[in-house]
Amino acid sequence: MPASFFRRFAKRTFIFLNVLAAVMFLAGCYASWFNPVQFWFVGFFTLASFYLLLVLVGFIVFWLFAKPKIALLSIITIVLAWSPLRELFRIKSSGFAIEKKSTALRVMSWNVAHFDISEHDKRPEVKDQMLNLIRRYEPDVACFQEMVGSDSFPNAINYVPDIAKSINMPYYFYSYNWKLNYNGQHHFGIIIFSRHPFASKHTMSYAPNNYNSIFQYTDVVVNTDTFRLFNLHLQSLKFSPQNLEYLSEPSLEEGKNLKESMSLVKKFKTGFIHRQEQSDHIRRAISESPYPTIVCGDFNDVPNSYAYSTIGKGMKNAFTEKGSGIGRTFSGISPTLRIDNIFAGKNFDVQQYTCVAKKMSDHYPIIADLVYKKQPDR
């Protein structure tokens, strides 16, 4: 009797845990269905989607030995999430050729983490390595986030005209909040560099008009075509050094655990909610574009999140089209964080894509070659 009771209890417990994992996984995959203001906690399921998938696979293996029919629960769950699963990882890739085809527009997006300006005196080689990487891949347009630069002090460390000349991209558009200043010479913002001229340049800002509530776009003229290129940096989580230390090495002290956990949850919640507002603003601007559109940026959120799905609606993600593996773009915290993206309108073909996993910034640069398919005249 006790053994029979234990078996029933264990079976029901495992079924409950399996159902719970399935519900969280589906909610995370379809996070765009939930308004982050009311359902901000769904963002945690989205962050954990890849790990929840592994849990479901583990349950499949377990039930195949214990009770094969129950394995259908996890199998059906994975089938239901098949479409969003395409955003999480890609199995095959054709590689990336450095030499670009003449018909392609090469696009780079990179959170450059200030070009390491705070450590420039100690290790100036980091900035040189970053510039060398940009020159090696020769992008036609490049969108940088967390750009600390100067457009008015020629002797400044990151004098923007000097950087433009160095990477052979003479056209640039720098958007920043003038209140954010480094050493009295540099501003903090986002910037677009280009080998091709701009027909127009725009900075979009809205309340509270801080760094994450601005984004920019330019109309880039490439031969006889004009493309609208967006550059954005969505709300970061603003983790403190203590937060990062706790994530890498959780404390054994109960009081400290509670304090750090509450701090992290609060920052995650703030990020989920703010990115919802930001992505709605950006989506409206994208829908108003009269030109074929390309969107680059640091989303600070993972695939299938509200921000990712809202901004990328109706567009092609370069990684999903031509990437490989999980596509990690952030070097810290978790190996599953693909938070940087290049989206292109449906009238573009993604020819190739790569993420250069060299740690010069805390983000890896991503690069895509896009080919525009002209629509026939009607």
C-alpha positions as CSV (number, residue, x, y, z in Angstrom):
1,M,0.0,0.0,0.0
2,P,2.7,2.6,0.9
3,A,4.7,1.7,-2.2
4,S,1.6,2.0,-4.4
5,F,0.7,5.4,-2.8
6,F,4.2,6.6,-3.4
7,R,4.1,5.6,-7.1
8,R,0.8,7.4,-7.6
9,F,2.1,10.5,-5.8
10,A,5.3,10.5,-7.8
11,K,3.5,10.0,-11.1
12,R,1.0,12.9,-10.4
13,T,3.9,15.1,-9.3
14,F,5.8,14.5,-12.5
15,I,2.7,15.1,-14.6
16,F,2.1,18.3,-12.8
17,L,5.7,19.5,-13.3
18,N,5.5,18.5,-17.0
19,V,2.2,20.4,-17.5
20,L,3.7,23.4,-15.6
21,A,6.8,23.4,-17.9
22,A,4.6,23.1,-21.0
23,V,2.5,26.0,-20.0
24,M,5.5,28.2,-19.2
25,F,7.2,27.2,-22.4
26,L,4.1,28.0,-24.6
27,A,3.6,31.3,-22.7
28,G,7.3,32.2,-23.3
29,C,7.1,31.3,-27.0
30,Y,4.0,33.4,-27.5
31,A,4.9,36.3,-25.2
32,S,3.8,38.8,-27.9
33,W,0.2,37.8,-27.1
34,F,0.5,39.2,-23.6
35,N,0.7,42.9,-22.7
36,P,3.8,43.3,-20.6
37,V,2.2,45.9,-18.3
38,Q,-0.3,43.4,-16.9
39,F,1.6,40.2,-17.7
40,W,5.2,41.3,-17.2
41,F,6.2,38.0,-15.5
42,V,5.7,36.2,-18.9
43,G,9.0,37.8,-19.9
44,F,10.8,35.4,-17.5
45,F,9.3,32.5,-19.4
46,T,10.6,34.0,-22.7
47,L,14.0,34.3,-21.2
48,A,13.9,30.7,-20.1
49,S,12.4,29.3,-23.3
50,F,15.5,27.4,-24.4
51,Y,16.0,25.8,-21.0
52,L,12.3,25.0,-20.8
53,L,12.6,23.3,-24.1
54,L,15.4,21.1,-22.7
55,V,13.2,20.3,-19.8
56,L,10.4,19.1,-22.1
57,V,12.8,17.0,-24.1
58,G,14.0,15.5,-20.8
59,F,10.4,14.7,-19.9
60,I,9.9,13.0,-23.3
61,V,12.8,10.7,-22.6
62,F,11.6,10.0,-19.1
63,W,8.0,9.2,-20.1
64,L,9.2,7.0,-23.0
65,F,10.6,4.7,-20.3
66,A,8.0,5.2,-17.6
67,K,4.7,5.8,-19.4
68,P,5.0,6.3,-23.2
69,K,1.6,7.8,-23.7
70,I,2.3,10.8,-21.4
71,A,5.3,11.7,-23.6
72,L,2.7,13.0,-26.0
73,L,2.2,16.0,-23.7
74,S,5.6,17.4,-24.3
75,I,5.6,16.4,-28.0
76,I,2.4,18.2,-28.7
77,T,3.6,21.2,-26.8
78,I,6.8,21.4,-28.9
79,V,4.7,21.0,-32.1
80,L,2.4,23.8,-31.0
81,A,5.5,26.0,-30.6
82,W,7.1,25.0,-33.8
83,S,6.8,28.4,-35.5
84,P,8.3,30.4,-32.6
85,L,11.0,27.8,-32.1
86,R,12.4,28.9,-35.5
87,E,13.3,32.1,-33.8
88,L,15.3,30.4,-31.0
89,F,17.8,28.5,-33.0
90,R,18.8,27.4,-36.5
91,I,20.5,24.1,-37.3
92,K,22.1,24.8,-40.7
93,S,24.2,27.7,-42.0
94,S,26.0,28.1,-45.3
95,G,28.9,30.1,-43.6
96,F,29.9,33.7,-44.3
97,A,32.1,35.0,-47.1
98,I,34.1,38.1,-46.3
99,E,34.0,39.1,-49.9
100,K,30.6,40.7,-50.5
101,K,28.7,40.3,-53.7
102,S,28.2,43.5,-55.7
103,T,24.4,43.2,-55.5
104,A,24.3,43.0,-51.7
105,L,24.1,45.7,-49.0
106,R,26.2,44.7,-46.0
107,V,24.7,45.8,-42.7
108,M,26.4,45.7,-39.3
109,S,24.9,46.2,-35.9
110,W,27.0,46.4,-32.8
111,N,26.7,47.6,-29.2
112,V,30.2,49.0,-29.1
113,A,30.2,49.7,-25.3
114,H,31.7,53.2,-25.6
115,F,34.6,51.8,-27.7
116,D,36.2,51.1,-24.3
117,I,36.8,54.8,-23.7
118,S,37.1,54.6,-19.9
119,E,40.0,52.2,-20.3
120,H,41.6,53.9,-23.3
121,D,44.7,55.1,-21.5
122,K,45.4,51.5,-20.2
123,R,44.5,49.5,-23.3
124,P,44.1,51.6,-26.4
125,E,44.5,48.5,-28.5
126,V,40.9,47.5,-27.8
127,K,39.5,50.4,-29.8
128,D,42.0,49.7,-32.6
129,Q,41.0,46.0,-32.7
130,M,37.3,47.1,-32.9
131,L,38.0,49.5,-35.8
132,N,40.1,46.8,-37.5
133,L,37.2,44.4,-37.3
134,I,34.9,46.9,-38.9
135,R,37.4,47.6,-41.7
136,R,37.8,43.9,-42.3
137,Y,34.1,43.3,-42.9
138,E,33.6,46.5,-44.8
139,P,29.9,47.1,-44.1
140,D,28.0,49.5,-46.3
141,V,26.0,50.8,-43.3
142,A,26.8,50.3,-39.6
143,C,24.5,50.9,-36.6
144,F,26.3,51.3,-33.3
145,Q,24.7,51.5,-29.8
146,E,26.2,52.8,-26.6
147,M,28.3,55.2,-28.7
148,V,30.4,57.6,-26.7
149,G,31.8,60.1,-29.2
150,S,32.4,63.8,-29.8
151,D,31.2,65.7,-32.8
152,S,32.7,69.0,-31.8
153,F,36.1,68.4,-30.2
154,P,38.8,67.3,-32.7
155,N,41.2,66.3,-29.9
156,A,38.6,64.0,-28.2
157,I,39.5,60.3,-27.9
158,N,36.4,59.3,-30.0
159,Y,36.1,62.2,-32.4
160,V,33.4,61.0,-34.7
161,P,34.8,62.5,-38.0
162,D,38.1,60.6,-37.3
163,I,36.2,57.3,-36.8
164,A,34.2,57.9,-39.9
165,K,37.4,58.4,-41.9
166,S,39.1,55.4,-40.3
167,I,36.4,53.0,-41.3
168,N,35.9,54.6,-44.7
169,M,32.3,55.5,-44.0
170,P,32.1,59.3,-44.6
171,Y,28.4,59.7,-43.9
172,Y,27.1,59.5,-40.3
173,F,24.3,60.5,-38.1
174,Y,24.8,60.8,-34.3
175,S,21.8,61.0,-32.0
176,Y,22.3,61.6,-28.3
177,N,20.9,63.2,-25.2
178,W,23.1,66.3,-24.7
179,K,22.7,65.9,-20.9
180,L,24.7,62.7,-20.9
181,N,28.3,63.7,-21.1
182,Y,31.7,62.0,-20.6
183,N,34.8,64.1,-19.6
184,G,33.2,67.3,-20.9
185,Q,33.8,66.3,-24.6
186,H,31.9,63.2,-25.4
187,H,28.2,62.4,-25.6
188,F,26.4,59.1,-25.1
189,G,24.1,57.9,-27.9
190,I,23.5,55.9,-31.0
191,I,25.1,56.4,-34.4
192,I,24.7,55.3,-38.0
193,F,27.7,55.3,-40.3
194,S,27.4,54.8,-44.1
195,R,29.3,54.6,-47.3
196,H,26.2,55.9,-49.1
197,P,24.7,59.4,-48.7
198,F,21.5,60.1,-46.7
199,A,18.4,61.7,-48.2
200,S,17.2,62.5,-44.7
201,K,18.0,62.0,-41.0
202,H,15.7,61.8,-38.0
203,T,15.9,61.4,-34.3
204,M,12.7,60.3,-32.6
205,S,12.3,61.1,-28.9
206,Y,9.4,60.9,-26.5
207,A,8.9,61.2,-22.7
208,P,10.9,60.8,-20.5
209,N,13.4,61.7,-23.3
210,N,16.2,59.7,-21.8
211,Y,18.7,57.5,-23.6
212,N,16.4,54.6,-24.2
213,S,13.5,56.7,-25.3
214,I,15.2,57.9,-28.4
215,F,15.8,56.1,-31.7
216,Q,17.0,57.2,-35.1
217,Y,16.5,56.5,-38.7
218,T,18.1,57.6,-42.0
219,D,17.0,57.3,-45.6
220,V,20.0,55.8,-47.3
221,V,20.4,56.3,-51.0
222,V,22.0,53.3,-52.7
223,N,22.4,53.9,-56.4
224,T,18.8,54.4,-57.6
225,D,17.1,53.0,-54.5
226,T,16.3,54.5,-51.1
227,F,16.1,52.5,-47.9
228,R,15.0,53.5,-44.4
229,L,17.5,52.3,-41.8
230,F,16.5,52.3,-38.1
231,N,18.9,52.2,-35.3
232,L,17.7,51.5,-31.7
233,H,18.7,50.6,-28.2
234,L,15.8,49.4,-26.0
235,Q,15.7,49.6,-22.3
236,S,18.6,47.9,-20.6
237,L,18.2,46.1,-17.3
238,K,20.8,48.4,-15.6
239,F,22.3,45.6,-13.6
240,S,24.7,46.8,-10.9
241,P,28.0,45.1,-10.2
242,Q,26.4,43.5,-7.2
243,N,23.6,42.1,-9.4
244,L,26.0,40.6,-11.9
245,E,28.1,39.1,-9.1
246,Y,25.0,37.5,-7.6
247,L,24.0,36.1,-10.9
248,S,27.4,34.5,-11.4
249,E,27.9,33.3,-7.8
250,P,24.6,33.3,-5.8
251,S,25.1,34.0,-2.1
252,L,24.5,31.4,0.6
253,E,23.2,34.1,3.0
254,E,19.4,34.0,3.1
255,G,19.0,37.7,3.7
256,K,21.3,38.7,0.9
257,N,19.6,36.2,-1.5
258,L,16.2,37.8,-0.8
259,K,17.5,41.3,-1.3
260,E,19.4,40.6,-4.5
261,S,16.5,38.5,-5.9
262,M,14.0,41.3,-5.3
263,S,16.4,43.8,-6.9
264,L,16.7,41.6,-10.0
265,V,13.0,41.0,-10.3
266,K,12.3,44.7,-10.0
267,K,14.8,45.5,-12.8
268,F,13.4,42.8,-15.0
269,K,9.9,44.0,-14.5
270,T,10.9,47.6,-15.3
271,G,12.7,46.5,-18.4
272,F,9.8,44.4,-19.7
273,I,7.3,47.3,-19.3
274,H,9.5,50.0,-20.7
275,R,10.5,47.9,-23.8
276,Q,6.8,47.4,-24.5
277,E,6.3,51.2,-24.8
278,Q,9.5,51.7,-26.7
279,S,8.7,48.9,-29.2
280,D,5.2,50.3,-29.8
281,H,6.6,53.7,-30.7
282,I,9.2,52.1,-33.0
283,R,6.6,49.9,-34.7
284,R,4.4,52.9,-35.5
285,A,7.4,54.6,-37.1
286,I,8.3,51.5,-39.1
287,S,4.7,51.2,-40.4
288,E,4.9,54.8,-41.7
289,S,8.0,54.3,-43.7
290,P,7.6,55.0,-47.4
291,Y,10.7,53.0,-48.2
292,P,11.9,49.5,-47.9
293,T,13.0,49.1,-44.2
294,I,15.9,47.7,-42.3
295,V,16.0,47.7,-38.5
296,C,19.1,47.2,-36.4
297,G,19.8,47.4,-32.7
298,D,20.3,46.1,-29.2
299,F,16.8,44.9,-28.2
300,N,17.9,43.9,-24.7
301,D,15.3,41.1,-25.1
302,V,15.3,37.7,-26.5
303,P,13.4,36.1,-29.5
304,N,9.6,35.8,-29.2
305,S,9.5,38.6,-26.6
306,Y,6.9,41.3,-27.0
307,A,9.5,43.8,-28.2
308,Y,11.1,41.4,-30.7
309,S,7.8,40.3,-32.1
310,T,6.3,43.8,-32.3
311,I,9.2,45.5,-34.0
312,G,9.9,42.5,-36.3
313,K,6.3,42.0,-37.3
314,G,6.1,41.2,-41.0
315,M,9.9,41.4,-41.4
316,K,12.7,38.9,-41.9
317,N,15.2,38.3,-39.1
318,A,18.7,37.9,-40.5
319,F,19.7,35.2,-38.0
320,T,16.5,33.2,-38.5
321,E,17.1,33.3,-42.3
322,K,20.8,32.5,-42.4
323,G,22.2,32.1,-38.9
324,S,23.3,29.0,-37.0
325,G,23.0,27.6,-33.5
326,I,21.6,29.6,-30.7
327,G,23.1,32.9,-32.1
328,R,24.3,34.3,-28.8
329,T,25.2,38.0,-29.2
330,F,25.8,39.0,-25.5
331,S,28.9,37.6,-23.9
332,G,27.7,37.6,-20.3
333,I,25.1,36.0,-17.9
334,S,23.8,33.3,-20.2
335,P,24.9,31.5,-23.4
336,T,21.4,31.8,-24.8
337,L,21.1,35.6,-25.0
338,R,20.5,36.7,-28.6
339,I,19.5,40.2,-27.9
340,D,20.9,42.0,-31.0
341,N,19.1,41.9,-34.2
342,I,19.0,42.9,-37.9
343,F,15.5,42.8,-39.4
344,A,14.7,43.5,-43.0
345,G,11.5,44.0,-45.0
346,K,10.0,41.2,-47.0
347,N,11.4,42.7,-50.2
348,F,14.9,41.8,-49.1
349,D,16.6,38.5,-49.4
350,V,19.1,37.7,-46.6
351,Q,22.1,36.4,-48.5
352,Q,24.3,35.6,-45.5
353,Y,24.6,36.4,-41.8
354,T,27.3,36.1,-39.1
355,C,27.9,36.9,-35.5
356,V,31.6,37.6,-34.8
357,A,32.2,36.0,-31.4
358,K,35.2,38.2,-30.4
359,K,35.0,39.8,-27.0
360,M,35.9,43.4,-27.5
361,S,32.6,44.7,-26.2
362,D,30.2,42.9,-24.0
363,H,28.2,42.4,-27.3
364,Y,29.3,40.6,-30.4
365,P,28.9,42.4,-33.8
366,I,26.3,41.0,-36.2
367,I,26.5,41.3,-39.9
368,A,24.1,40.5,-42.7
369,D,24.3,40.8,-46.5
370,L,20.9,41.9,-47.9
371,V,19.8,41.9,-51.5
372,Y,16.9,44.1,-52.5
373,K,14.3,42.7,-54.8
374,K,12.7,45.5,-56.8
375,Q,9.0,45.2,-57.2
376,P,7.8,45.2,-60.8
377,D,6.0,48.3,-62.0
378,R,2.2,47.9,-62.3
